[in-house]
Amino acid sequence: MLKAKIASITNDKATISFEDGQTLIVSTASIEGTPKAGADVACVLASLGSEDAGRTRLAQDLLNELLKA
């Protein structure tokens, strides 16, 4: 899971900023929840056909974060 922030939103497009300085522009419709500038987001990248493995990885990462708290 890649942690990032929504840097800005313009015309239904969100600019996502990653910790290493890279950015990605996506449609706000592709972001679950209510996207707003400054919000933390998580990105999961998975090759086509391995989406289930990507969801499993996300679930494990979230569970590990909860157990730390």
Helices and strands as residue ranges (DSSP letters): E 2-10, E 13-18, E 23-27, G 28-30, E 40-43, H 51-68
